[in-house]
Amino acid sequence: MAESNFVDYVKIYCRSGKGGRGSAHFRREKYIPKGGPDGGDGGRGGDIYLRANRNYWTLLHLKFERHVLATSGGNGGAKRSSGKDGEDRIIEVPCGTVVYDAETGEFLCDVTRDGEKVLLLKGGRGGLGNTHFKSATNQAPRYAQPGEPYQERMVILQLKLLADVGLVGFPNAGKSTLLSVVSAAKPKIANYPFTTLEPNLGIVSYRDNRSFVMADIPGIIEGASEGKGLGLRFLRHIERNSLLLFMVPADSPDIRKEYEVLLNELIKYNPELLEKRRVLAITKSDMLDDELTAALSEDLPDIPYVFISSVTGQGIIRLKDLLWDELNKETFHEAERIVHKDLDLSTLTFDDDEEIDIPEADIDELDDEEYEWDEEETE
């Protein structure tokens, strides 16, 4: 995977900005010896946001940016001058990115639509200056509020591909071949298991200039929900696919059993996937005659199915029609309804999983002093 630019999960350290201190200043002007409090408020600390951007398709740009730090708010000044607000930081991510706490695995948020923006960490509020605390009984308050502290968190960003149709099948079931035939995508195709090591997306053209997105997911094996094979690393991409196209070769010993094994792995991973619409494609059907096709049809799962051959083109048009009809049904399952489970951190292995150094926070030299005021202070 070192040579691949497809990065679908990263771990980064995020820290918002702390709020600036309020000022405990007193007015000083000629002929006005006791001008009263005029300390300004501190500025707010910068927030950290997550924003979906359709121009990104992986998390590669974050792989080498391990620290996302917002700036702190400025301190208040004299003449009711407010401190400068800290600058916000926006983390641009592909649509379909999910955020988890790196310490507990807790699901935090996700973004699915282009431009969708979610607050990840809120910056500290700025402290109030002493001008806010004057009253008839306390006309010269010598104190001001400190700013609120920053928030920090180590997070894991995971990309779950957004696609209309996801291809599900054992290794060498013909998924990559189908994608290369119905779209302009050029996935790697070879006669050995696990040829596909990363998901591939393709735009499938349909009638009247319409189209839909198809995703080729790396092959699933029995036990994938427990981490076997490529396991959990790519099962999550199926969660975002609106329709699941199960692919089983015609020369399989038992087509129904193979389909049930695949479905069982998906349900074990996330029971919500059972609500998705499913279509079955029996691949490599060019080796079947009419009699064999009729015999196999009698023992197929109770879902829409079609016999196809990516080599000869058999059934490809009918498959497109079937997928389009399923995608446009009124009772269609929405990908956004998926309930994200908390992350099992024991199943994650990062390619360069070293400790991320936590940078030291900026130390305010006056933090040890409770208040600030002029030497010639009114009594």
N, C-alpha and C positions, 0 to 999 in steps of 0.2 A: 504493500500500500504506500510505500515511501514515494514512488514515482507518480502517484495519483494526485490530482488537484481536487478530488471530491472529498471534502471534509464535512461530515454531518454532525459532529459534536465536539465541543471545546469546553474547557474549564477556564474561567477568568475571575479576577478579583475586582469587585466594584466598590467604590466609596463615594458617597455624596459629600457636598461641602458643608462645613459647620457655619453657623450663623455668626455674624459680627457682633462685637460688644457694643452696647449702648454707651454713650458718653455722659459723664457726670460733670460737665463743664458749666461755668458761670459766666454770665455776660460781663465783659470788660470794655467800657468805652469812657472817653473823657467826659467828665461831669456826671457820670452815672456810676458811682462807686459800688452801688448794690443793685446791679441789673437783674439779679435773679437767675435761676437755672435756664440754660439754653442748650443743653446737651442733645445731640441728634441720635437717631436710632441706628442700630447696626443693620447691615444688609443681610439678606437671606442667603443661605448657602445654595450652591447649585444642585439641581436635581439630576437624576440619571433615568433616561427613558429608553424604552425598546420600541423601535419602529420598523414595520414591515416595508420592504423595498423589493419590488418585482424585478429590479435590475440585478439582484444578487440571486444566485442559485445554489451556492454552498456557503459554508462558514470559514472559507479559507482566509479571508481578510482579517479574521479575529484570531487565527491560530498563533500568530506571532505578536499580537497585542494583548498581553496577559493582564494588564492593569488599565482599568477605566476609572479615572479620577475626575470628579467635578471640583471646581475651585470654591474656596470659602468666601463668605461675605466680608466686606470691609467694615471696619469699626466706625461708629458714629463720631461726629466732630462737633466743633463749636457752631454757634448760630443755627442750631437745629439742622445741621447738615447730616443727612443720612449717609450711611456707608454704601459702597457699591455692592450690588447684588453679585453673587457668584455666577459663573457661567455654567449653564446646563450642559450635560453630555448626552448625546443621542447615539445609541448603538443601532446601526443599520443591519438588519438581518433579512434573510429570505422569507417569503410568505410561508407559513407553516412551521415556524420556529417555536419551540416550547422551552420554558425556563424552569429549572429545578434548583433547590438548595443543595449545594455540594456537600454539606455536612450531614444533612438528614435525609436527602432525597425527596423532600416535600415539593409537590407541584406548586409553582408560584403563578405563572401566567403564560399566555401564548398569544401569537398574532397570526392571523390568517389572511387578512385583506390588505391590499397595497395601500400604504399610507396610515394604517392603523397604528396608534401610538399608545403605549401603556407605561405608566409610572412604575419604575422598578425600585428606586430608592429615593426618598424625599430628603432634600437638604434641610439643615437646621434653620429655625426662624431666628431673625436678628433680634438682639435684645433692645428693650426700650430705653431711651435716654432719660436723664433725671427730670426733664421738663414734664414728663407724664405723671410724676409723683408729687408735684407741688400741690399744696392745699392751704386752706386758711390757717390750719394748725401746724403745717410744716412747709414754710415758705422757701426754705433753702435745703431741699433734699440732697444729701451728699452721696447718693448711691444711684446706680443704674443697673439694668439687667445684663447678665452675660448672655452670649448667644447660645442657642441650643447646639448640642454636639452633632457630629455627622453620623450617618449610618453606613455600615460596611457589611459586605456579604460576599462569600465565594459562591459562584453560581455555575451551573452546567447548562449550556445551550445545546439543544438537540433539534436537528432538522427532521421534520416528517414531511416527505414530499407530498405536494398537492397535485393530484391528477384525477382525471375522470374515471379511467379504467386502470386497475392494477392487475398485472399478470402473476398468478400464483401457481406454482408447480414444483415438482421435484427437479433436481439438476438434469439437464439434457432432455427436457420435455418439449423443447422447441420454442421457448418464450422469446429469446433473442432473434431467432429466425423470423418469427411472425412480426416482431417490431420492425425489423429491417425491410420486410415486404410491404407493410401497410403505411410506413412513414419514411422520412428521409434519414432517420437515425441509422448509425452504423455501429452497432454494438459488436463486441468481439464474439465470434462464433467458432467453436472447435468441438471435436468429438471427445471431450473428456469432462468429468463433473466439475462444477464450480468454475466454469469459464467466466461467468459474470461475477465480478467481485465488487461491483458498485452499481447502484440503480442507474438506469438509462431512461430518458424521457424522449418521446416522439410525438409529433403532431399528426394525427390521422385525418386525412382529407375525406370529406363525405359529400353527398350530393348538394347542389345549389350553394357551393362555396362555404359550406358549413364544415366544422372540424371539432375534434375533441382530443384530449391529451391522454396518451397511454404510457404507463410506467412499467418497465421491465425490472422486477425485483429479483435479486440473487436467489438461487434455488433453496427450497426448504426441505429439510429431512425430518424424519420422525425423531422427536426429542428436541426440536429447535426451540420450543418454548422454555426449555430448561438450559439452553445455551449451547446445544450441540451444533456442529457444523458452523455456519456463519451466525446461527442462533439469533439472539435478541438484537444484534447489531442492525439487522435490516428488517426484522418483523415490524418495527415501529412505522416504517414507511407505508405499510399496508393500511394503517389506521386512517390515513388522510385520503385514501382512494375512495371515490364515490361508489364505484362498482367493481366487484371482484370477478375476474375471468380466470376460472380454474382450467388448467391445461394438463391433460393426461394423454400420453401416447396410445395409439390404437393397439400397439403390440404389448401393452401392459397385461400382466396375468389376470388382474381383477381391477377394472376401471372404477367400479363403485367403491371398493375398499381403499384404493389409492386416494380417491376424492375425500372419503371420510377421514383418512389419516391427516390430510392437509387441513381440512376444516377443523378437526380436533385440535391441531397445533395452534390455529388462530384463536380458537375459543379459550384454550388454556392461557394464551398470552393476554387476551383482553376479551371478556365475554360480550362486550358491546359490539364486536365485529359480527356477531350472529345476526344483527339487525340489518346488515348490508345486503343489497341485492346481489345475487350470484348467477353467473352463467358458466356453463361447462363447454369447453371446446375439446373434441377428441382429435388430436393432431396425428400427423403422418398417416392420414386416411387414404392416401393414394395406393396403399398396399391392400386395401379391402375391396371386395366385390360387393354387389348388391345384397347377396345372401348373407355374407358376414356382417354387413352394416345393419341389416334387419335383425339379425340374431343379437348383436351387441345392444341395439336400441331397447330390447325388452328388459334389460337389467341395468338401466342407468338411473341415477338419482332423480328425484322429482323436482328438477329445475330446468329452465330453458337450456337446450344443448344444440350443438351443431358439429358436424364432421368436417374437418378442414385439412388442407395440405398446403403448407406455405411454399413448397417446391413447385407444385403444378398449378396453384391458385384455386384449387377446389374449395368451395364453400366460403371463400374470403368475402365476397360481396354479401352473401347471406349473413355472415358473422357481423359485418359492419351494420347491416340493417337491424339485427337483433340487439346489438349494443346500443345503437341510437334510440331504439324504442324503449329499452330499459332505462336509459339515462333520462328520458323525458316523461316518465310516468308520474302521475300526480302524487302518488304515495312514495315517491322516491326518498331514500335515506340521505340525509345531509351529513357531510363530513364533519361540520362544525359541532354536531351533537355528540361526538365522541367524548366520553368522560375519561380524562387523563388520570391514570393511576400514579401514585408516588413512585419514585425511581428506586429500584433495588441497586444500590451502589456496588454491591459485591459482583454484579455482572458486567461492570464497566472496566475496560482496559484501554488506556490512552496510549497512542503510539509513542509519545514523549511525556509520560506521566511523572514528571518530576515535581518537586514541591515548588509552588509559586511563592516567591518572596513577597511578603506584605510590606509595602513601602511605609516609612515613618510619616506620621502626620505632621503638618506644619505646626510648630510650637509658637504660640503667641507669647511674646516676652512679657506681656502684662497680665497673663492669665493668673499669676500668683498674687496679683494685687486685686483687691476686691473692687475698688473704685478708683477713678482718676479725676483730679481737679487741679486748678491753678494754685500756686503757692500763696498768692494774696487772696485768700478766700474770705468772703463775708462772714462775719460772726452772727 
